[in-house]
Protein backbone atom coordinates (compact mmCIF):
# COMPACT_ATOMS: atom_id res chain seq x y z
CA UNK A 1 0.00 0.00 0.00
CA UNK A 2 2.85 2.39 0.88
CA UNK A 3 4.58 1.61 -2.40
CA UNK A 4 1.42 2.50 -4.33
CA UNK A 5 1.19 5.85 -2.54
CA UNK A 6 4.87 6.60 -3.17
CA UNK A 7 4.66 5.62 -6.84
CA UNK A 8 1.48 7.60 -7.35
CA UNK A 9 2.85 10.74 -5.70
CA UNK A 10 6.13 10.51 -7.59
CA UNK A 11 4.54 9.83 -10.96
CA UNK A 12 1.36 11.89 -10.86
CA UNK A 13 2.42 14.84 -8.74
CA UNK A 14 6.16 15.25 -8.20
CA UNK A 15 7.49 14.35 -11.67
CA UNK A 16 5.20 16.72 -13.62
CA UNK A 17 6.05 19.58 -11.25
CA UNK A 18 9.81 18.99 -11.33
CA UNK A 19 9.82 18.65 -15.11
CA UNK A 20 7.77 21.83 -15.55
CA UNK A 21 5.05 19.97 -17.43
CA UNK A 22 2.19 22.10 -18.68
CA UNK A 23 -0.31 19.88 -16.85
CA UNK A 24 1.31 20.81 -13.52
CA UNK A 25 1.49 24.55 -14.13
CA UNK A 26 -2.04 24.67 -15.55
CA UNK A 27 -3.40 22.65 -12.61
CA UNK A 28 -1.85 25.10 -10.17
CA UNK A 29 -3.08 28.08 -12.15
CA UNK A 30 -6.63 26.66 -12.20
CA UNK A 31 -6.76 26.61 -8.39
CA UNK A 32 -5.30 30.07 -7.98
CA UNK A 33 -1.61 29.32 -7.47
CA UNK A 34 1.06 31.21 -9.37
CA UNK A 35 2.74 28.70 -11.73
CA UNK A 36 6.17 30.02 -10.73
CA UNK A 37 5.74 28.06 -7.47
CA UNK A 38 5.48 24.74 -9.34
CA UNK A 39 9.11 23.71 -8.84
CA UNK A 40 9.16 24.61 -5.14
CA UNK A 41 5.93 22.71 -4.47
CA UNK A 42 7.33 19.72 -6.38
CA UNK A 43 10.52 19.79 -4.29
CA UNK A 44 8.53 19.96 -1.05
CA UNK A 45 6.43 17.01 -2.19
CA UNK A 46 9.58 15.08 -3.15
CA UNK A 47 11.10 15.60 0.31
CA UNK A 48 7.84 14.46 1.95
CA UNK A 49 7.67 11.33 -0.23
CA UNK A 50 11.31 10.43 0.41
CA UNK A 51 10.87 10.85 4.16
CA UNK A 52 7.75 8.67 4.01
CA UNK A 53 9.50 5.96 1.98
CA UNK A 54 12.45 5.64 4.38
CA UNK A 55 11.67 3.45 7.41
CA UNK A 56 13.53 5.67 9.92
CA UNK A 57 11.66 8.81 8.88
CA UNK A 58 8.37 7.33 7.68
CA UNK A 59 6.23 8.79 10.47
CA UNK A 60 7.69 12.27 9.94
CA UNK A 61 7.10 11.88 6.20
CA UNK A 62 3.51 10.81 6.81
CA UNK A 63 2.88 13.80 9.07
CA UNK A 64 4.39 16.25 6.58
CA UNK A 65 2.57 14.66 3.65
CA UNK A 66 -0.69 14.83 5.60
CA UNK A 67 -0.13 18.56 6.02
CA UNK A 68 0.53 18.89 2.31
CA UNK A 69 -2.64 16.95 1.51
CA UNK A 70 -4.57 19.17 3.91
CA UNK A 71 -3.41 22.19 1.95
CA UNK A 72 -4.50 20.54 -1.27
CA UNK A 73 -7.92 19.80 0.22
CA UNK A 74 -8.29 23.40 1.41
CA UNK A 75 -7.24 24.72 -2.00
CA UNK A 76 -9.74 22.50 -3.84
CA UNK A 77 -12.46 23.47 -1.38
CA UNK A 78 -11.68 27.18 -1.80
CA UNK A 79 -12.16 27.05 -5.58
CA UNK A 80 -15.39 25.05 -5.21
CA UNK A 81 -14.11 21.89 -6.92
CA UNK A 82 -16.31 18.77 -7.02
CA UNK A 83 -16.43 17.23 -3.55
CA UNK A 84 -15.87 13.51 -4.06
CA UNK A 85 -13.46 13.62 -6.99
CA UNK A 86 -11.31 16.65 -6.14
CA UNK A 87 -11.80 17.99 -2.63
CA UNK A 88 -11.76 14.62 -0.88
CA UNK A 89 -9.03 13.10 -3.06
CA UNK A 90 -6.42 14.24 -0.53
CA UNK A 91 -8.38 12.44 2.19
CA UNK A 92 -8.44 9.23 0.16
CA UNK A 93 -4.72 9.48 -0.46
CA UNK A 94 -4.06 10.27 3.20
CA UNK A 95 -6.01 7.21 4.32
CA UNK A 96 -3.95 5.01 1.99
CA UNK A 97 -0.75 6.70 3.19
CA UNK A 98 -1.49 6.11 6.87
CA UNK A 99 -2.95 2.66 6.21
CA UNK A 100 0.25 1.61 4.48
CA UNK A 101 2.33 3.02 7.31
CA UNK A 102 0.16 1.27 9.89
CA UNK A 103 0.69 -2.04 8.09
CA UNK A 104 4.48 -1.68 7.97
CA UNK A 105 5.08 -0.09 11.38
CA UNK A 106 4.54 -2.28 14.47
CA UNK A 107 4.80 0.75 16.77
CA UNK A 108 1.78 2.35 15.08
CA UNK A 109 -0.16 -0.90 15.33
CA UNK A 110 0.59 -0.94 19.05
CA UNK A 111 -0.68 2.62 19.46
CA UNK A 112 -3.68 2.17 17.15
CA UNK A 113 -4.76 -1.49 17.43
CA UNK A 114 -7.47 -1.30 14.73
CA UNK A 115 -8.71 -4.68 13.63
CA UNK A 116 -6.68 -6.61 16.14
CA UNK A 117 -8.33 -8.53 18.90
CA UNK A 118 -7.85 -6.96 22.24
CA UNK A 119 -6.28 -9.56 24.46
CA UNK A 120 -7.41 -9.24 27.99
CA UNK A 121 -6.68 -11.68 30.69
CA UNK A 122 -9.71 -12.98 32.38
CA UNK A 123 -9.69 -14.73 35.71
CA UNK A 124 -9.18 -18.41 35.27
CA UNK A 125 -12.05 -20.65 36.24
CA UNK A 126 -9.55 -23.24 37.41
CA UNK A 127 -8.57 -21.31 40.52
Backbone torsions as a table, in degrees:
resi	resn	phi	psi	omega
1	UNK	NA	-44.2	178.3
2	UNK	-61.5	-40.8	-179.8
3	UNK	-62.7	-38.7	177.9
4	UNK	-63.2	-42.1	178.6
5	UNK	-63.5	-46.6	-179.4
6	UNK	-61.7	-47.8	-179.9
7	UNK	-63.2	-40.8	178.9
8	UNK	-63.7	-49.0	-178.5
9	UNK	-62.5	-42.0	179.3
10	UNK	-65.2	-45.2	-174.9
11	UNK	-79.0	-40.5	-173.3
12	UNK	-95.0	-18.2	-175.6
13	UNK	-122.8	-53.5	-174.9
14	UNK	-70.7	-51.8	-175.7
15	UNK	-57.8	-47.4	178.6
16	UNK	-61.7	-36.3	179.8
17	UNK	-69.8	-44.2	-178.6
18	UNK	-69.2	-29.2	179.7
19	UNK	-86.4	-6.2	-179.1
20	UNK	71.3	26.3	-178.9
21	UNK	-60.4	144.1	-179.1
22	UNK	-59.2	-34.8	-179.6
23	UNK	-61.5	-35.7	-180.0
24	UNK	-72.2	-47.1	-178.4
25	UNK	-67.6	-38.3	178.8
26	UNK	-68.7	-37.3	177.4
27	UNK	-62.3	-43.9	178.9
28	UNK	-66.0	-42.4	178.8
29	UNK	-60.7	-39.3	-176.6
30	UNK	-66.6	-21.7	178.2
31	UNK	-105.7	11.8	173.0
32	UNK	95.4	6.2	178.6
33	UNK	-91.4	143.9	175.4
34	UNK	-71.8	126.1	-178.0
35	UNK	-59.7	-17.2	178.2
36	UNK	-69.0	-11.2	177.7
37	UNK	-89.8	-0.1	-174.9
38	UNK	-57.2	-48.4	-177.9
39	UNK	-63.7	-45.5	-179.6
40	UNK	-62.1	-43.9	178.4
41	UNK	-62.9	-41.1	177.3
42	UNK	-61.7	-40.7	178.2
43	UNK	-66.6	-40.5	177.2
44	UNK	-62.1	-45.1	177.5
45	UNK	-61.3	-40.9	179.4
46	UNK	-61.3	-44.4	178.7
47	UNK	-61.6	-44.2	179.4
48	UNK	-61.1	-43.3	-178.8
49	UNK	-66.7	-42.5	178.8
50	UNK	-63.0	-45.3	178.1
51	UNK	-60.2	-39.6	178.9
52	UNK	-66.5	-37.8	-176.2
53	UNK	-72.5	-27.6	-178.4
54	UNK	-84.2	127.5	-176.7
55	UNK	-54.9	-41.1	-177.1
56	UNK	-67.0	-27.5	-175.6
57	UNK	-117.9	15.1	-173.3
58	UNK	-62.9	-38.0	-179.9
59	UNK	-68.3	-44.1	176.0
60	UNK	-59.2	-44.4	177.9
61	UNK	-60.8	-40.1	178.7
62	UNK	-65.7	-41.3	179.2
63	UNK	-64.0	-47.4	-179.4
64	UNK	-65.3	-41.0	178.7
65	UNK	-66.1	-35.9	176.3
66	UNK	-62.1	-41.2	175.7
67	UNK	-61.8	-43.1	177.7
68	UNK	-61.4	-44.1	178.7
69	UNK	-65.5	-35.2	175.8
70	UNK	-61.9	-40.8	176.3
71	UNK	-64.3	-38.3	177.7
72	UNK	-65.7	-40.7	178.0
73	UNK	-62.7	-46.2	-179.5
74	UNK	-62.7	-40.1	179.2
75	UNK	-64.1	-45.8	179.7
76	UNK	-64.4	-38.0	179.0
77	UNK	-65.4	-42.0	-177.8
78	UNK	-61.5	-35.8	-178.8
79	UNK	-93.7	11.5	175.0
80	UNK	60.9	43.4	176.4
81	UNK	-71.8	161.8	176.7
82	UNK	-57.6	136.3	-172.6
83	UNK	-61.8	-59.4	-170.1
84	UNK	-75.7	-30.0	-177.4
85	UNK	-92.2	-29.2	-175.1
86	UNK	-115.2	-56.6	-175.3
87	UNK	-61.8	-47.9	-175.6
88	UNK	-85.9	-0.3	179.8
89	UNK	-60.1	-38.7	176.9
90	UNK	-62.8	-34.6	176.2
91	UNK	-65.8	-45.1	179.0
92	UNK	-59.6	-45.3	-179.3
93	UNK	-65.7	-39.6	178.1
94	UNK	-63.6	-38.8	177.5
95	UNK	-64.6	-41.0	176.2
96	UNK	-65.1	-41.0	-179.8
97	UNK	-59.8	-51.7	-178.8
98	UNK	-72.2	-32.8	176.0
99	UNK	-63.1	-43.6	177.1
100	UNK	-63.6	-40.8	179.0
101	UNK	-67.2	-39.7	178.5
102	UNK	-61.3	-39.7	-179.6
103	UNK	-68.8	-30.7	-176.7
104	UNK	-101.2	-0.3	-176.5
105	UNK	-124.6	104.4	-178.9
106	UNK	-60.4	-30.7	179.8
107	UNK	-65.3	-39.1	176.9
108	UNK	-67.4	-37.9	178.3
109	UNK	-65.7	-30.7	177.9
110	UNK	-72.1	-36.1	179.7
111	UNK	-75.9	-41.7	-178.6
112	UNK	-119.5	85.1	-174.1
113	UNK	-81.3	50.3	178.8
114	UNK	-63.6	135.0	174.4
115	UNK	77.0	-8.6	178.5
116	UNK	-95.5	150.9	179.8
117	UNK	-77.8	128.0	177.3
118	UNK	-71.7	124.1	-179.5
119	UNK	-98.5	111.9	177.1
120	UNK	-117.9	143.6	178.0
121	UNK	-89.1	129.0	177.6
122	UNK	-106.5	152.4	178.9
123	UNK	-59.7	135.6	-178.8
124	UNK	-73.6	140.2	179.2
125	UNK	-80.9	-5.1	-178.2
126	UNK	-84.6	-9.6	-176.9
127	UNK	-73.1	NA	NA
